[in-house]
Amino acid sequence: MPMIEGWEVSPDRKKVLEKMLSTDPIGEPLLVSKCQLQADRGTIIASDNGFSWRIKMTGNTALIKAGKSKWVRWYDVNQIINEKPNKGMIKIEMFKRKKGALVTKNGKPKVFRWRFILNRKKNEPKDHFKQRRQDFYRVMNEIFQRNKPDEIPAVSDSRM
């Protein structure tokens, strides 16, 4: 499946995309965008296998975090929450894992959340960015719903 129109990689992120594709089992990317996870800026790539996020080295980034990437399979995602639609902010609720094994409490899997905020691409028109920001939840949720499994596997290769 080709990349979704309007969600192509920006020219300043091509090297990051190549590096992420070589380290994570992403497959064919559907969505590539600048994105913020909590307070760290980076790049998000979503595909039918899952999503990957890589931190960008900025002036206030700790050296221990620089260049690190996170990889999450769709079967480790519980739900995607549309927190602030006009701001391009979503929360992804995921199952907690320790060394690949599912962490449970009272027989139920533990969950935690990541907050993603969409950032503007380099030289992107403001109107296009506003439209992408409003569509961020819809696009991520469509990819997730299409690839969501019926049951949670006991072991995962996700790096959270």
C-alpha positions, 0 to 999 in steps of 0.5 A, spaced: 500 500 500 502 506 498 504 512 502 497 516 504 497 523 500 499 529 504 503 524 509 509 523 505 516 524 508 519 532 508 525 533 505 529 534 511 527 527 514 529 523 508 535 520 512 531 519 519 526 515 514 532 511 511 535 509 518 528 508 521 526 503 516 533 499 517 532 498 524 525 497 525 520 492 521 516 497 519 515 495 512 511 499 507 510 506 511 503 509 510 504 516 514 511 520 516 510 526 520 514 530 524 511 529 531 512 530 538 512 525 544 511 528 551 516 534 550 521 530 545 521 532 538 522 527 533 519 523 527 513 518 527 512 513 521 506 508 521 505 502 517 500 496 517 506 493 522 505 498 527 508 505 528 515 507 530 518 514 533 525 517 533 527 522 537 531 528 534 537 531 537 535 538 539 539 543 544 535 541 550 535 533 548 539 529 553 545 525 550 542 519 553 536 520 549 539 522 542 537 518 536 533 513 540 527 510 537 521 506 539 517 501 535 510 499 537 506 493 534 499 494 533 497 488 537 500 492 543 496 498 542 489 498 546 486 504 543 487 511 540 484 517 544 483 524 540 485 528 546 485 535 542 483 534 535 484 542 533 491 541 536 493 535 532 494 531 539 492 524 540 494 519 546 495 512 544 494 507 550 498 501 550 499 495 554 505 495 558 511 489 557 517 487 561 522 484 556 517 482 551 512 479 556 505 482 558 505 485 565 498 484 568 495 486 575 489 482 577 489 478 571 488 484 566 493 487 562 497 494 565 496 500 560 500 506 559 499 512 555 503 516 550 501 523 548 503 525 541 502 532 538 503 533 530 508 538 528 509 542 521 513 540 516 519 544 513 516 549 508 509 546 509 503 551 507 499 553 513 492 551 510 495 544 509 498 543 516 491 545 519 488 540 515 493 534 517 493 536 524 485 535 524 486 529 520 491 526 524 487 522 529 482 519 523 488 517 519 492 513 525 485 510 528 484 507 521 490 504 520 490 501 527 483 499 526 485 495 520 490 492 523 488 490 530 488 483 532 483 479 536 487 477 541 493 480 545 500 475 544 503 473 550 510 476 547 512 482 543 518 485 539 516 492 541 521 497 544 517 502 548 
